[in-house]
Amino acid sequence: MLRRGRPDAERGGEGQDRSCLRASGGNVALVFALLLPMLAVTGLGAVQLNQVMTDKKRTQDVADSAALMGASQLGVTPVGADQRAQSYAQAQLADVAANATVTVAASVGQNSTMTVAVDTQRVSFFGNLLPLGGFHTHATSTAKGVNTTPLCVLGIAPALSDTIHVTGTSELQAGQCLVHSNQSLTADPAASILASASEAGTVATGPITPAALVGAPPTNPLDPFANLNVNPSSCSGTATPINVSGGATTALAAGVHYGPINVSGGSTLTLGAGDHYFCRTLTVSGGSTVTGTDVDLVFDSAATMSLSGNNTALNLGGRQSGPLAGFVIIADRSYTNTFTLQSDFITGLTGTVYVPTATLAVQGTGRSGATSPWTVIAAKALTVNGGAQLVINANYSISNVPVPHGVGNQRQNVQLTQ
């Protein structure tokens, strides 16, 4: 039997090919072995560079926020504001400090400016030789207080139809503080607004002294108390009326008042210290008085307050502690009807009047609020009607009622300048 075989030359060529392949494979392996450390260094370098870029962005964000916080502190408690800004930034950068050396400096400049600088140092390759000295980032930010005037009247005004409006011959007097509307600010031709400063987001018309700033940025947040729990826990209890009459003097402990309360005939109702939730109307008439120290009055959507009659008086000092510290009268968030205060009968009202979801109407013919150390109004919308003279003072230091953060001397607009 004949066997066919490949020529010797062909067999020899195949052997040569296999030798070449073995040689080539060896060369590739050698090249790969030589390149592997470089590839590893390159990969590690890409990871580390990404970490450095992350550090840079993080430190800039923290520098911005710390500068804004420090600038706002300058308008409230300026002593030590730089140390507080520095501590704030250091606390925010704890995650970066776990892998790098972090240095924070804060300084107060001219015109109520706060500058915060953040430097980081991260170890690089080969004992900080690549790059020489390691990876370094630098971030700096400067913020300035835009308005240090205390905010005492705020029109939260989420909609264009919401406004601060002084009608007829009424007056709004806030000579020590700022009147701000996130929408419009209006005084009728015979009315007036007199303030240390006034601002409107959209338009300002009428006799406003000094002239209002138009196009002012909205408050941030729009409602500084949006997260505050102001709703009564329940108004489903037995609605038993409380009547105080015939010149009687009665004390009413804090709590939920389910039924209507009527105070008449020259009587006095003294509210005990604490939170008072009214599920029905509080009526005060016939020369009677409602008084209370360290109190706040919260009105359910089915409640209101009615004041009438000669020598009738409302004299209240707001809460001095607790979640509602700094507040004196509140309409809860389910309140959508107009909440009315009769100015003729207000002899003292120290604290914040907060009506977040309705119009607050101050009406009457007399002067009110002049004897109160301080008052703040924060309402969805505000009207002053009937010839009322509403006086808003800002003597915060002589009162035991603290000012809530976001208004009064606890609020300052700040902006980044660089």
C-alpha positions as MATLAB code, in Angstrom:
seq = 'MLRRGRPDAERGGEGQDRSCLRASGGNVALVFALLLPMLAVTGLGAVQLNQVMTDKKRTQDVADSAALMGASQLGVTPVGADQRAQSYAQAQLADVAANATVTVAASVGQNSTMTVAVDTQRVSFFGNLLPLGGFHTHATSTAKGVNTTPLCVLGIAPALSDTIHVTGTSELQAGQCLVHSNQSLTADPAASILASASEAGTVATGPITPAALVGAPPTNPLDPFANLNVNPSSCSGTATPINVSGGATTALAAGVHYGPINVSGGSTLTLGAGDHYFCRTLTVSGGSTVTGTDVDLVFDSAATMSLSGNNTALNLGGRQSGPLAGFVIIADRSYTNTFTLQSDFITGLTGTVYVPTATLAVQGTGRSGATSPWTVIAAKALTVNGGAQLVINANYSISNVPVPHGVGNQRQNVQLTQ';
ca = [
       0.000    0.000    0.000;
       1.309    3.322   -0.939;
       1.400    5.972    1.791;
       1.228    9.532    0.771;
       3.324   11.898    2.800;
       4.096   15.613    2.770;
       7.314   16.633    1.174;
      10.240   17.133    3.478;
      10.416   20.740    2.540;
       6.820   21.249    3.625;
       7.434   19.466    6.898;
      10.460   21.592    7.470;
       8.464   24.775    6.843;
       5.867   23.769    9.402;
       8.537   23.306   11.997;
       9.940   26.688   11.261;
       6.466   28.241   11.639;
       6.047   26.578   15.005;
       9.418   27.868   16.117;
       8.460   31.371   15.042;
       5.186   31.151   16.926;
       6.980   29.993   20.031;
       9.440   32.852   19.655;
       6.638   35.344   19.045;
       4.685   34.092   22.078;
       7.752   34.478   24.194;
       8.272   38.017   22.973;
       4.639   38.967   23.706;
       4.906   37.478   27.174;
       8.110   39.371   27.755;
       6.615   42.651   26.516;
       3.482   42.115   28.602;
       5.596   41.352   31.670;
       7.540   44.549   31.085;
       4.364   46.605   30.523;
       2.362   45.141   33.406;
       3.827   47.389   36.110;
       3.286   50.420   33.885;
      -0.300   49.401   33.209;
      -0.897   48.842   36.904;
       0.576   52.249   37.755;
      -1.518   53.871   35.031;
      -4.690   52.200   36.325;
      -3.947   53.156   39.903;
      -3.117   56.665   38.734;
      -6.489   57.000   37.014;
      -8.237   55.915   40.208;
      -6.234   58.326   42.334;
      -6.731   61.217   39.925;
     -10.470   60.574   40.066;
     -10.272   60.715   43.861;
      -8.383   63.999   43.672;
     -11.018   65.502   41.356;
     -13.727   64.299   43.745;
     -11.864   65.977   46.615;
     -11.695   69.211   44.628;
     -15.429   69.330   43.958;
     -16.292   68.317   47.506;
     -14.043   70.935   49.098;
     -15.422   73.691   46.841;
     -19.011   72.811   47.796;
     -18.104   72.840   51.477;
     -16.193   76.127   51.158;
     -19.282   77.705   49.545;
     -21.697   76.469   52.200;
     -19.349   77.398   55.072;
     -18.844   80.911   53.683;
     -22.619   81.387   53.384;
     -23.158   80.113   56.911;
     -20.400   82.332   58.284;
     -21.709   85.433   56.501;
     -25.182   84.853   57.936;
     -23.616   84.508   61.409;
     -22.027   87.940   61.023;
     -25.492   89.509   61.047;
     -26.564   87.742   64.246;
     -23.615   86.921   66.529;
     -20.468   88.205   64.786;
     -18.041   87.322   67.595;
     -16.547   83.944   66.779;
     -18.321   83.658   63.409;
     -15.033   82.742   61.686;
     -14.346   79.916   64.152;
     -17.875   78.586   63.700;
     -17.491   78.632   59.914;
     -14.155   76.824   60.203;
     -15.577   74.168   62.530;
     -18.567   73.692   60.241;
     -16.317   73.091   57.213;
     -14.051   70.680   59.113;
     -17.034   68.630   60.233;
     -18.367   68.454   56.672;
     -15.004   67.277   55.336;
     -14.486   64.357   57.710;
     -14.803   61.886   54.799;
     -12.086   63.664   52.801;
      -9.835   63.897   55.874;
      -9.900   60.096   56.141;
      -7.602   59.880   53.083;
      -5.956   63.293   52.895;
      -4.640   66.082   55.070;
      -7.287   68.829   55.209;
      -6.598   72.418   56.263;
      -9.428   74.945   56.694;
      -9.075   78.681   57.255;
     -11.893   81.210   57.721;
     -11.520   84.970   57.921;
     -13.772   88.019   58.195;
     -13.247   90.757   55.616;
     -14.626   94.200   55.025;
     -18.333   94.874   54.425;
     -19.536   91.770   56.299;
     -17.734   89.243   54.111;
     -16.640   85.778   55.151;
     -13.910   83.903   53.250;
     -13.317   80.184   53.687;
     -10.302   78.426   52.162;
      -9.838   74.649   52.077;
      -6.587   72.895   51.135;
      -6.053   69.149   50.823;
      -2.865   67.106   50.465;
      -2.999   63.490   49.275;
      -0.002   61.136   48.984;
       1.080   60.379   45.380;
       3.233   57.635   43.802;
       6.748   56.625   44.821;
       6.809   58.570   48.053;
       5.215   61.723   46.632;
       7.625   61.840   43.684;
       4.956   61.522   40.974;
       3.803   64.265   41.085;
       6.450   65.808   43.274;
       5.046   66.643   46.698;
       1.799   64.700   46.235;
      -1.639   65.756   45.052;
      -2.785   69.184   46.284;
      -6.174   70.887   45.901;
      -7.245   74.390   46.869;
     -10.775   75.794   47.114;
     -11.853   79.207   48.323;
     -15.181   80.995   48.627;
     -16.335   84.406   49.844;
     -19.882   85.303   50.872;
     -21.368   88.649   51.838;
     -24.387   89.619   53.882;
     -26.840   91.293   51.504;
     -29.329   92.542   54.058;
     -28.735   92.745   57.796;
     -32.002   94.554   58.521;
     -34.258   92.364   60.708;
     -37.165   90.805   58.814;
     -40.387   91.593   60.691;
     -43.121   91.338   58.030;
     -43.010   88.496   55.504;
     -45.529   87.908   52.754;
     -44.811   84.240   51.985;
     -46.850   84.731   48.816;
     -46.375   81.526   46.835;
     -48.814   82.759   44.150;
     -48.981   85.998   42.148;
     -52.340   86.805   43.723;
     -50.796   86.894   47.205;
     -49.728   90.318   48.404;
     -49.043   92.634   51.281;
     -51.742   95.283   50.879;
     -52.372   98.294   53.118;
     -55.810   99.616   52.203;
     -57.883  102.801   52.677;
     -56.261  105.089   55.240;
     -54.466  102.322   57.123;
     -50.796  102.389   58.066;
     -48.075   99.777   58.434;
     -45.229  101.142   60.534;
     -42.033   99.082   60.792;
     -39.378  101.740   61.276;
     -36.800   99.340   62.738;
     -37.057   96.429   60.348;
     -37.724   94.982   56.901;
     -41.062   94.436   55.160;
     -40.692   91.794   52.431;
     -43.218   90.316   50.003;
     -42.243   87.456   47.740;
     -44.812   88.862   45.314;
     -46.307   92.390   45.449;
     -46.328   95.198   47.999;
     -49.139   97.751   47.751;
     -50.303  100.806   49.665;
     -53.492  102.562   48.608;
     -53.159  106.297   47.780;
     -54.333  107.399   51.262;
     -52.548  104.559   53.080;
     -48.837  104.247   53.880;
     -46.015  101.796   54.518;
     -43.126  103.141   56.582;
     -40.231  100.749   57.163;
     -36.499  100.677   57.651;
     -36.479   98.880   54.289;
     -39.048   97.189   52.075;
     -38.824   94.718   49.208;
     -41.147   93.200   46.643;
     -40.566   90.292   44.310;
     -42.743   91.593   41.471;
     -44.142   95.104   41.974;
     -44.442   97.824   44.633;
     -46.962  100.642   44.375;
     -48.284  103.496   46.499;
     -46.849  105.585   49.361;
     -43.952  103.403   50.568;
     -41.137  105.109   52.479;
     -38.326  104.652   51.659;
     -39.008  103.408   48.148;
     -39.224   99.633   47.961;
     -36.684   97.461   46.201;
     -38.481   95.737   43.323;
     -37.305   92.425   41.901;
     -35.956   91.257   45.242;
     -35.113   87.542   45.342;
     -37.643   85.398   47.206;
     -36.871   84.230   50.698;
     -35.109   80.877   50.740;
     -36.956   78.836   51.755;
     -40.115   80.660   50.742;
     -41.676   79.811   54.113;
     -38.969   79.644   56.817;
     -41.276   77.596   59.071;
     -42.535   75.114   56.482;
     -41.255   72.135   58.500;
     -42.794   73.273   61.782;
     -45.569   71.044   63.147;
     -48.348   73.497   64.026;
     -51.451   71.302   63.719;
     -53.346   70.179   66.831;
     -53.006   66.484   67.489;
     -56.806   66.098   67.510;
     -59.946   68.226   67.688;
     -62.277   65.235   68.038;
     -62.921   65.625   71.770;
     -66.184   66.685   73.417;
     -66.919   70.291   72.460;
     -67.970   71.558   75.874;
     -68.309   75.381   75.911;
     -66.381   77.484   78.421;
     -68.094   80.692   79.545;
     -66.387   83.335   81.653;
     -68.729   86.201   82.527;
     -69.873   88.686   85.174;
     -66.427   90.089   85.903;
     -64.979   86.715   86.812;
     -61.271   85.907   86.668;
     -60.503   82.437   85.318;
     -57.268   80.571   84.575;
     -57.121   78.192   81.617;
     -54.376   75.573   81.522;
     -52.538   74.841   78.291;
     -53.894   72.027   76.144;
     -56.543   71.331   73.508;
     -59.724   73.383   73.966;
     -62.436   71.465   72.136;
     -65.436   73.744   72.649;
     -66.054   77.447   72.057;
     -64.762   79.863   74.702;
     -66.685   83.038   75.516;
     -65.254   85.760   77.754;
     -67.680   88.625   78.433;
     -68.919   91.209   80.911;
     -65.592   92.648   82.001;
     -64.090   89.244   82.821;
     -60.469   88.132   82.618;
     -59.187   84.891   81.134;
     -55.574   84.118   82.024;
     -53.917   81.532   79.831;
     -51.435   79.229   81.541;
     -47.931   78.891   80.125;
     -47.752   76.461   77.211;
     -49.422   75.621   73.905;
     -53.152   76.362   73.587;
     -54.995   74.648   70.705;
     -58.413   76.096   69.901;
     -60.837   73.836   68.052;
     -63.673   76.397   68.135;
     -63.956   80.181   68.327;
     -62.475   82.273   71.114;
     -64.816   85.236   71.673;
     -63.808   88.169   73.881;
     -66.271   91.029   74.365;
     -67.741   93.620   76.717;
     -64.537   95.054   78.147;
     -63.027   91.657   78.917;
     -59.358   90.708   78.785;
     -57.390   87.693   77.608;
     -53.838   87.659   78.872;
     -50.978   85.186   78.983;
     -47.187   84.959   79.312;
     -45.115   82.224   77.674;
     -48.089   81.142   75.555;
     -48.998   80.458   71.968;
     -52.514   80.210   70.549;
     -52.981   77.753   67.673;
     -56.301   77.886   65.801;
     -57.818   74.938   63.970;
     -59.493   75.512   60.600;
     -62.895   75.562   62.337;
     -61.768   78.165   64.895;
     -61.115   81.881   64.929;
     -60.778   84.750   67.385;
     -63.383   87.494   67.769;
     -62.659   90.665   69.772;
     -65.241   93.418   70.322;
     -66.576   95.992   72.785;
     -65.142   98.980   74.625;
     -62.023   98.279   76.714;
     -61.701   94.722   75.468;
     -58.025   93.759   75.415;
     -55.678   91.050   74.166;
     -52.266   91.021   75.839;
     -50.029   88.048   74.997;
     -46.353   87.182   75.315;
     -45.205   84.307   73.109;
     -43.662   80.955   73.985;
     -40.241   81.128   75.597;
     -39.257   77.483   75.048;
     -40.337   74.295   73.325;
     -40.930   73.501   69.632;
     -43.088   76.636   69.195;
     -40.719   79.008   70.986;
     -41.007   82.516   69.567;
     -44.588   82.108   68.311;
     -47.664   83.762   69.800;
     -50.561   83.211   67.348;
     -50.730   80.471   64.691;
     -53.386   79.417   62.177;
     -52.776   75.772   61.374;
     -52.010   74.540   57.870;
     -55.578   73.469   57.165;
     -56.744   77.070   57.628;
     -57.826   78.597   54.313;
     -60.335   81.291   55.333;
     -59.148   84.800   56.175;
     -57.770   84.967   59.717;
     -58.734   88.296   61.302;
     -57.116   90.278   64.106;
     -58.945   93.375   65.387;
     -56.198   95.924   65.943;
     -58.244   98.159   68.287;
     -58.099   95.538   71.048;
     -54.458   94.442   70.857;
     -52.607   95.992   73.800;
     -49.601   93.687   73.608;
     -48.519   90.980   71.180;
     -44.925   89.817   71.548;
     -43.841   87.008   69.256;
     -44.472   85.701   65.756;
     -47.927   85.657   64.196;
     -47.856   82.818   61.653;
     -50.622   82.234   59.103;
     -49.003   79.972   56.473;
     -51.940   79.063   54.221;
     -54.368   81.984   54.504;
     -54.639   85.764   54.416;
     -54.064   87.542   57.712;
     -56.377   90.586   57.926;
     -55.521   93.212   60.533;
     -58.477   95.564   60.744;
     -59.767   98.327   62.957;
     -59.530  102.051   63.496;
     -56.890  102.310   66.217;
     -53.177  101.954   66.824;
     -51.915   98.534   67.904;
     -48.635   96.867   68.745;
     -46.785  100.019   69.811;
     -46.125   98.757   73.348;
     -44.884   95.303   72.296;
     -41.089   94.845   72.383;
     -41.214   92.989   69.091;
     -43.638   91.385   66.702;
     -43.110   89.403   63.516;
     -45.808   88.645   60.958;
     -45.325   85.751   58.523;
     -48.431   85.093   56.437;
     -49.379   83.763   53.032;
     -50.844   87.228   52.406;
     -51.443   90.271   54.610;
     -53.997   93.072   54.493;
     -54.248   96.036   56.842;
     -57.769   97.459   56.664;
     -60.232   99.977   58.064;
     -57.813  102.715   59.048;
     -55.788  100.462   61.383;
     -52.338  101.604   62.448;
     -50.249   98.469   62.782;
     -46.941   99.107   64.569;
     -44.191   96.473   64.339;
     -41.302   96.903   66.772;
     -37.953   95.108   66.722;
     -36.565   95.454   70.256;
     -35.570   91.801   70.515;
     -33.015   92.175   73.305;
     -35.505   93.386   75.930;
     -37.854   90.405   75.593;
     -37.727   86.901   77.066;
     -39.411   85.562   73.925;
     -36.752   84.199   71.524;
     -36.925   85.054   67.850;
     -37.464   81.993   65.593;
     -34.734   81.280   63.081;
     -35.634   82.661   59.674;
     -37.081   86.014   60.733;
     -36.233   89.021   62.877;
     -32.569   89.326   63.754;
     -32.188   85.577   63.167;
     -32.406   86.011   59.418;
     -29.956   87.446   56.935;
     -29.761   87.214   53.171;
     -26.304   86.177   51.999;
     -24.772   85.603   48.595;
     -21.506   84.237   47.218;
     -19.249   86.915   45.791;
     -16.487   84.629   44.483;
];
